[in-house]
Amino acid sequence: MEIRGATVLPARREDIELTTSDGLTLVGELALPADREPTATLVTLHPLPTHGGFMDSHIIRKAAARLPALASLAVLRFNTRGTTSPRGTSDGAFGEGVDERADVAAAMAFVAERQLPDPWFVGWSFGTELALKYGREHPVRGAILLSPPLHRTSEEELAAWAGDARELIALIPEHDDYLQPAEAEERFGVVPDARLIAVEEGKHLWVGEKQTTRVLNEIVEIVAPDRVPLPTEWPDD
């Protein structure tokens, strides 16, 4: 079977709820390898909910659909406050990236409760802002940033990652709507150890199987390098 956009590979999938410090319930899903324990954990942070971002935004949905089987990873995805997806609607209202600090903390509390191994933040667009602003508060291995716009992250918050032992890696699309490789080199200059990966022909939304495959391979190259390149086919039952 060829792995395509709608492919969902075997995994243990569980609908979950996260409880924030301000009393909200956030809906989400945990996907685990079907027949073994995960080797690392992706804590995913979705794009801007006021512009259609949610836990089913396609890169995040496809990571949950494929990576437990292909790379032995746990994938945690959830709707931030006030966000709706087929899974349901999380309590509260969009907090402009400020109130969502508690949402990130609730996700990490769940990771600790379930003893999920080696967590990494994987933020996309607005989700990168949450990872940059609040990621250093939590025991993660690092943060992987997909299409960071650097709209809500202050220079001081970005510069705080300088010298941090945790890895900071950003995938910058060549044709991004907000931050392209040349400007990204300048803006991330305050974090000398940050690794920027310019993606030729890439766009902010990573549309198409070619871009999806590139992004998922880059994530796995960082988190589980022995699992790349990812297979493009899965055995038929």
C-alpha angles and dihedrals in degrees: 000000000000114000107238138166097285097039115130113190126202117286142139102261124190130181106228141184127216123205118213127212089250092056103261126139116223121195123222150134136250117207118193133178109278099232109017143036119274120256095208140359133237113208101196125206115196133222125270110309093207087062098044101281119144142138090287095056099139103252091048093044092049092047089056091044096051116017101068087060100034100039107016091244131147112228120201116190129170144163114257117227115309093008124132131205134151087279089063142264124299117225122257133028136284108286102198090248092299104086089039088076085085091050091056090048091050091053092051091047087056091050089053093046092052092041091231110181131246101348122209127186114233108190127181121200105310087017090063089059090056091047093049096043098044109012095094089062091069138064099254131142091232147299130273112202121203114196097341110201095188090213101129099025112092121220088247092054091048094046090053088074090064109112093008110141091223120092122254115194126173129193107210117193116223091228100035116158094223114021123020126189099268094051091041090058088056098043095046090047088099087067104054093181095053113114116221120197113196110208115209114227089006122145132196094260097044091223119187136037093271092059093041091053091049093051095046092048091050091051093049092044087061100040104030108011094174088067099062138139091043115227117256093206135051125204114261115241 
